[in-house]
Amino acid sequence: MSFDASEYGRHIPADVYDTAFAHLDPDVAVDRLVVLADGGPVCEFGIGTGRLALPLLRRGIAVAGIEASAEMAARLKEKPDGDRIVVSTGDFAETRVPGEFALVLLAFNTIFALPDQARQVACFRNAAAHLRPGGRFVVEAWVPDPGAFRAGAALRPIRVAQEMVLLEAAHLHPAEQRMTTTKIHLSNDGVRLLPANHRYAWPAELDLMAELAGLHREHRWADWSGAAFTDDSRDHVTVYRRGEGA
Ligand SMILES: C[S@@+](CC[C@H](N)C(=O)[O-])C[C@H]1O[C@@H](n2cnc3c(N)ncnc32)[C@H](O)[C@@H]1O
């Protein structure tokens, strides 16, 4: 399957990305990451416009990143302190950033941007290759929920506020574990469509990918606050760890 890692950034302009997700408060995630990073440095795969990377940097953790979209990386660079983050252009399933890292971060469901299992396994191996012994790979992703679909389609509100509404229209392709989505951002400035495709995986499959890469699960929480992961959890934050002697 041909794959262009910069597709996400071409379909979703960087300024629209920042507007659509401006309601997300990064503080709880950043608090957790500061502890897990153990002094750093951190490499963020799919660093985007720096939503998490910039506050992490301002908490004293050195951050580098990999990003396929030149537009997303350029927007990060324009922001205060953006010039302090080295961003390598490329696909995080294969691009190697020089150095050894205490933590590799893959946030906000971005593992699912890789279009098949082989590339997702390659991504876990690439994360492991960036880690120093004892280093951590942190993955934030949703839990697949086929029951939310009727006849293969679903429409759900993500955020409803006075000044904006964010909806997601989705089609499920269970045979290939793929989901095609378009987020619909509505405000008085107009309508923006934000398409994104996902090759989804249940947490257990991600755990197996980690094992193939020599990483072992240390934690799984329902969110960045560390809430227990239960039958009802719709998202997870999972911490994988490279062995001390590896
Ligand atoms: C959902 S955004 C997350 C951005 C940022 N991590 C955050 O939490 O706000 C996904 C980002 O990953 C980038 N991306 C997607 N697939 C990629 C790949 N295979 N290699 C590198 N970057 C990729 C996109 O261009 C986009 O900037």
The ligand as an ORCA input file, in Angstrom:
! r2SCAN-3c Opt
* xyz 0 1
  C      -3.277     14.302     15.725
  S      -1.879     15.265     15.322
  C      -1.055     15.279     16.913
  C      -0.068     16.427     17.035
  C       0.528     16.566     18.445
  N       1.244     15.366     18.829
  C      -0.580     16.842     19.456
  O      -0.754     16.034     20.370
  O      -1.256     17.857     19.297
  C      -0.884     14.131     14.394
  C       0.428     14.735     13.892
  O       1.263     13.675     13.450
  C       1.745     13.953     12.137
  N       1.907     12.646     11.481
  C       0.920     11.768     11.125
  N       1.466     10.651     10.618
  C       2.823     10.819     10.653
  C       3.920      9.995     10.303
  N       3.753      8.763      9.796
  N       5.177     10.477     10.498
  C       5.365     11.714     11.030
  N       4.364     12.548     11.391
  C       3.099     12.091     11.205
  C       0.680     14.838     11.513
  O       1.213     15.612     10.449
  C       0.243     15.671     12.712
  O       1.049     16.811     12.875
*
